[in-house]
Amino acid sequence: MSTDDYDFETVDVAVEDGVATIRLANPPVNAISQSMRADLSEAVAVLDEPEVDAGVVAGDADVFSVGADVGLFETAREWTTAEFRTNSRVLGRAFERIETTETPVLAAIEGTCVGGGLELALACDVRIAAPDATLGFPEHNIGLIPGLGGCSRFVQLVGPGRAKDLIFSGELIDGERAREIGLVERVEADPEAAASEYAADLADGPTQAIGLTKRVINEARDSDLRTAGVLESLAQSTLLRTADHEEGVDAFRADRDPDFSGE
């Protein structure tokens, strides 16, 4: 599938040298509208294309995403509970695909990243934020909770007490504070450039090992220690038979950089 097959109203998709960039493009604030929900649910399919070895999700220099705008919730007043849940699942499936694909996905966060925008970033594997980015969950201001990972994924990163505190209060924090509490992994002056460089390194690496690392760590987070350990051992036994493992050993012996093929 080529990039030409990914033509959306609110999302731009580009693939270059094994890295897929999914850019939110719904000015002025990258609100997650109904159109963006539908676009994202299709756009994330690029992450499973055979030519894609790493992904970057980005907004623009001023805003990653403000999440759903109030207008959507006004429209939702006319929905039944079943209709609301159906519409939520569209976006939820996009987040789940980001989280479960073996392709590593990085979030490049600049400007405002709140509500559903932050939930999108939480579905990614590594978050890279600008020092002055703004992150948080203001849903209590309209009598709601973060409903697509803002509670469930957030607590896994920052712990229950801190998750409750930030959601109760609606406090917005900057990139530096987000790193201190474990919400983001890296802080960079130019998050997108840093994410693109990181993704390029991943795409040049032993992609099977990286993909299985993602799966094993996710399973370790979600299961008991014994089950996770079995999966970890099975993944290692699979990787021992790959060409990339042989190349890595040969390169080490020859004191040279490995040339991984993904095989």
C-alpha positions in Angstrom: 0.0 0.0 0.0 1.4 3.4 -0.9 1.1 6.8 0.8 -1.3 7.8 -2.0 -3.8 5.3 -0.4 -3.8 7.4 2.8 -5.6 10.5 1.7 -7.5 12.0 4.7 -9.3 15.2 5.6 -7.8 15.7 9.1 -4.6 13.5 9.1 -1.5 13.5 6.9 0.4 10.2 6.4 3.9 10.0 5.0 6.3 7.0 4.8 10.0 7.5 4.2 12.9 5.1 4.8 10.8 2.8 6.9 9.3 5.5 9.1 5.6 6.3 9.0 4.7 9.8 10.2 1.0 10.3 11.1 0.4 14.0 11.5 -2.7 15.5 13.0 -3.9 18.2 10.6 -7.2 19.6 11.8 -6.5 23.4 12.3 -6.6 25.4 14.4 -6.2 23.2 17.4 -6.2 19.6 16.0 -9.5 18.8 17.7 -10.5 15.2 17.5 -13.7 15.6 15.6 -15.9 12.9 14.2 -13.9 13.2 10.9 -10.6 12.8 12.7 -11.9 9.8 14.6 -12.6 8.1 11.3 -9.4 9.3 9.7 -7.2 8.0 12.6 -8.9 4.7 12.7 -7.8 4.1 9.0 -4.5 6.0 9.1 -3.0 3.8 11.8 -3.2 0.8 9.5 0.0 2.2 7.9 1.9 1.0 11.0 1.3 -2.6 10.0 2.5 -2.2 6.4 5.6 -4.4 5.6 7.7 -1.4 4.6 7.1 0.4 7.9 9.5 -0.4 10.8 8.8 2.6 13.1 6.1 5.3 13.5 5.8 8.9 14.7 2.6 10.6 15.7 2.9 14.4 15.7 0.8 17.6 15.6 2.2 21.0 14.8 4.5 23.5 16.5 1.6 25.1 18.5 -0.6 22.2 19.3 -0.5 18.4 19.4 -4.2 18.1 20.0 -6.8 19.6 22.4 -8.8 16.4 22.2 -12.5 16.5 21.5 -14.0 20.0 21.3 -17.1 21.0 23.2 -19.1 21.0 20.1 -18.8 17.2 19.8 -20.2 16.8 23.3 -23.1 19.1 22.4 -23.8 16.9 19.4 -23.5 13.8 21.6 -26.4 15.0 23.7 -28.6 13.7 20.9 -26.9 10.3 21.0 -28.1 7.3 22.8 -25.7 5.5 25.2 -25.2 2.9 22.5 -24.4 5.5 19.9 -21.9 7.2 22.1 -20.2 3.9 22.9 -20.1 3.0 19.2 -18.5 6.3 18.3 -16.0 6.0 21.1 -15.0 2.6 19.9 -13.9 4.0 16.6 -11.2 6.1 18.3 -10.5 3.4 20.9 -9.7 0.9 18.2 -7.2 3.4 16.7 -5.4 3.7 20.1 -5.4 0.0 20.6 -3.9 -0.6 17.2 -1.1 1.8 18.0 -0.5 0.0 21.3 -0.7 -3.5 20.0 1.2 -3.3 16.7 4.7 -4.6 16.9 5.9 -1.4 15.2 7.3 1.0 17.8 5.4 4.3 17.8 6.8 7.6 19.2 4.7 10.6 20.1 6.3 14.0 19.3 4.5 16.5 21.6 4.7 20.3 21.1 2.3 22.9 22.4 -1.0 21.8 23.9 -1.7 18.1 24.4 -4.7 17.6 26.6 -7.8 15.3 26.9 -8.1 13.0 24.0 -4.9 14.3 22.5 -3.0 13.1 25.5 -4.8 9.8 25.4 -3.5 9.4 21.9 0.0 10.1 23.1 -0.5 7.6 25.9 -1.2 4.8 23.4 2.2 5.4 21.9 5.3 3.6 23.2 7.6 6.6 23.9 6.6 10.2 24.4 9.0 13.0 23.5 7.8 16.5 24.6 9.0 20.0 24.3 10.0 21.6 27.7 7.1 24.1 27.4 4.5 21.7 26.1 1.2 21.7 28.0 -0.2 18.3 29.1 -3.2 17.2 31.3 -6.8 16.1 31.5 -9.3 19.0 32.0 -12.4 16.7 31.5 -13.8 17.5 34.9 -14.4 21.0 33.7 -17.3 19.6 31.7 -18.3 17.0 34.2 -16.6 14.0 32.5 -13.6 11.8 33.0 -10.8 10.9 30.5 -12.6 7.9 28.9 -10.2 6.4 26.3 -7.0 5.6 28.3 -6.7 8.8 30.4 -7.5 6.8 33.5 -6.4 3.3 32.5 -3.1 4.0 30.7 -2.3 7.1 32.7 -2.3 5.2 36.0 0.2 2.7 34.6 2.7 5.4 34.0 2.3 7.7 37.0 0.7 5.6 39.7 -2.8 5.8 41.2 -2.3 8.7 43.6 -0.7 11.0 41.0 -3.3 10.0 38.4 -6.1 10.8 40.7 -4.6 14.1 41.8 -4.0 15.4 38.2 -7.4 14.2 37.0 -9.3 15.5 40.1 -7.6 18.9 39.8 -7.4 19.2 36.1 -3.9 20.6 36.6 -2.0 21.2 33.4 1.8 20.5 33.5 4.7 21.3 31.3 7.0 18.9 29.6 9.7 19.0 32.3 7.2 18.2 35.0 5.7 15.5 32.8 9.1 13.8 32.6 9.6 14.1 36.3 6.4 12.1 37.0 6.9 9.6 34.2 4.3 10.8 31.8 6.8 11.4 29.1 10.1 9.7 28.6 12.2 12.4 27.0 12.2 16.2 26.7 13.7 17.8 23.6 13.7 21.3 22.2 12.5 19.9 18.9 10.4 16.8 19.7 9.5 16.0 16.1 13.1 16.1 14.9 14.2 14.0 17.9 11.3 11.5 17.3 12.2 11.2 13.6 15.8 10.5 14.4 14.9 8.0 17.1 12.4 6.3 14.7 15.1 6.2 11.9 17.4 4.4 14.3 14.7 1.9 15.2 14.0 1.3 11.5 17.7 0.5 11.0 17.8 -1.8 13.9 16.9 -5.5 14.5 13.2 -4.9 13.9 12.0 -8.3 15.0 13.7 -7.9 18.3 12.3 -4.4 18.8 8.8 -5.6 17.9 9.0 -8.5 20.3 10.4 -6.2 23.0 7.2 -4.1 22.7 4.9 -7.1 22.9 6.7 -8.8 25.8 6.8 -5.6 27.9 3.1 -4.9 27.2 2.3 -8.4 28.3 4.5 -8.1 31.3 2.5 -5.0 32.3 -0.8 -6.7 31.8 -0.2 -10.2 33.2 1.4 -12.0 36.1 5.2 -12.4 36.3 5.3 -16.1 35.5 3.2 -15.7 32.3 5.3 -12.7 31.2 8.5 -14.7 31.9 7.4 -17.6 29.7 6.6 -15.2 26.8 9.9 -13.5 27.3 11.8 -16.8 27.0 9.8 -17.9 24.0 10.5 -14.6 22.2 14.2 -14.9 22.9 14.2 -18.5 21.5 12.6 -17.2 18.3 15.1 -14.4 18.0 18.0 -16.8 18.4 17.2 -18.2 14.9 17.1 -14.8 13.1 19.6 -13.5 10.6 19.8 -10.2 12.6 21.0 -12.1 15.7 23.7 -13.8 13.6 24.7 -10.5 12.1 24.8 -8.9 15.5 27.2 -11.5 16.8 29.3 -11.4 13.7 29.5 -7.6 13.8 30.5 -7.7 17.5 33.3 -10.2 16.8 34.5 -8.1 13.9 34.3 -4.9 15.9 32.1 -3.2 13.3 28.5 -1.7 13.2 25.9 -4.4 12.4 23.9 -4.2 9.2 20.5 -5.4 10.2 18.0 -6.7 7.6 15.0 -7.3 9.7 15.2 -11.0 8.8 
